[in-house]
Amino acid sequence: MGQRITIDPITRIEGHLRIDCEVDGGKVKKAWSSGQMWRGVELILLGRDPRDAWAITQRICGVCTTVHAITSVRAVENALQLEVPLNAQYIRNLIILAHAVHDHIVHFYHLSALDWVDVTSALKADPDATSRLAESLSTWQGNGKFEMRAVKERLKGFVDGGQLGIFTNGYWGHPAMKLPPEVNLLAVAHYLQALDVQRKANKIVSILGSKTPHIQNVAVGGVSNALSTDSYSTLGVERLLAIKGYIDELADFVKNVYLIDVAAVGAFYADWTKYGAGVTNYLAVPDIPMDTKGTQFALPGGYIANKDLGSFKPIKTFNDEFWVKGVEESAKHSWYEGSKPLHPYKGETKPQYTDFKEDGKYSWLKSPTFYGKPAQVGPLARVLCMLAAGHEPTKKYATAALDTVSALAKTKVGLDAMHSTIGRHAARAVSCAVQVDMLADQWTALLNNMAKGDLTTFNKPVFPKGEIMGQGYHEAPRGALSHWVVIDNGKIKNYQCVVPSTWNACPRNDKDEPGPYEASIADNPIADPERPLEVLRTVHSFDPCIACAIHVTDTENGSAITVNAK
């Protein structure tokens, strides 16, 4: 029997995920991934007007708000087979892409980079040497020697004052940290610069969505933005030109800083291409619709079995039967009644808490499967599916990233290295570069369509009598997100959300097969069981955000809070 490690919470963005590991001989032998709070949004939606679902479901989380709003309106529109005006698709696409770019930058620099960067080591760096190294890798204006000297002085002030603040809880001096002081200083500089850059993406979402988080402009049938070419009170040329300025600033940072930094981390931690692959069935849905019916997409998606890109099977439309028929969720190891896998249209949300039982039920997350198999979702799945589909922009940035890693590591690094912990970071950077270019493309497409005189943004929905059902999907920053709705006489009869963190963080399924988190941690090295940095690295590489998978309950008194709205 090995040593048991419990990390609770393991998430940096919000703390509802617990990871248990059995460690023996310096390696993880077995792992359990457990969502610690219950999601009840599906129950709140029962009996409500389907046009309200997007506003409610985006309250699942304070981070992944936009993605649930978009997915929810798509689900209801799919049930109605309702077309969406082209301008509405372009505006939604701009919001989706800006949100994704924001999410990727924040994930790498502020939620996971400190697993690889030793902040206190940066105090030993020569800032002029750091600047020379940075300027040899990119033309980013923030790499100058005066900037690096200023960052080192700022960091020294934090340490001398005993107030590391945002850097307080890192595993500084851990034996698994390998970056030289100059690279650590460069990473700290870019961490601080990224704090400013990430808000440019959020400004785009705010202008188009009226606010963020929790956008206010989507509607079943389109968006509520009024378009005009000659009015300051609508979404007109002035606001769109401001958006273009932010897009250009984001593109500069993503291509000249983010991509380079990830390649550098990958080169210094080349051994991490051997760890963290986990489940290698990959699932991604297509996104960025380019027509009114959801039959043409700028970003392809599909399914890859056993990391064989030759097995790629595309998902082509919002009505694709291969997708619709393939999804099920099991509750055998989840704190819900029942264990038989159910299709989301027939999904149930009946809590049955049993406490943590490692061979029984141990999580509030269900276990999704695609045609009976666990699948990994997220940027790595997205990039591999787009490569398999022959998507040229993805091929360009993936090749550039691997070439940079190979040059820095002084050895050839191929696509197979992507099936790993460090590969997920590389895929997220590649995905971000593709998406920031597509952000500019969608901006141009919207202006071109407006120039033709088309200013329509909304088609009014009409709900028929009787029962209808539909599903909406979205390739969210963390992976494939889907909402499934059954509508009876204009009211919601059933609603299920199958979210990225459920796909990746799920407990064992009905066949007792581990999910992606659990499988990816197995065989990870553990240098110091008291400071299990290696487990954090792999789990954080998925970007865990559990709020959308679970919510709160009170096991002593039943309902935590009851609110009667009149």
Disulfide bonds with the S-S distance in Angstrom:
none
